[in-house]
Amino acid sequence: TVTGQITTQATSLAGLAIVTFTVTNSAVAATDTVIVSKVSGDVDTFCWIDVVAAGSFNVTLRNSHAVNADTTAFVFNFAVVKGVTA
C-alpha cells in the first residue's frame, strides 16, 4: 500500500542512540519519495527516511535525550509519493 501506519516493538533505545530498519513494501519504486510522521513514542525520539529502493525504504529512529532510554513503542504514519525520472 502507498500509505500506512507502523508500530515498532517497545524495546530500549539508549540515550543518543540511532537505529535503522527496513520496511518492505512492493508499492515503493526507487524513484518515489517516502514521507513519515510521528504518531506516538517518547518525546525525545524522532524518525526520518534515509534510503528508498525498489520494494523497500529505510526508517531511522534517533533518541535525542542525552541519558534516558526510550522504552516505548514508536508509531509512525508513512505515505509514498509516486515519482518518475525524466
Secondary structure, DSSP 8 states (H G I E B T S, - for coil): --EEEEE-----B-TT-EEEEEEE-TT--TT-EEEEEEEES-TTEEEEEEEEETTEEEEEEEE--SS--B-S--EEEEEEE-----
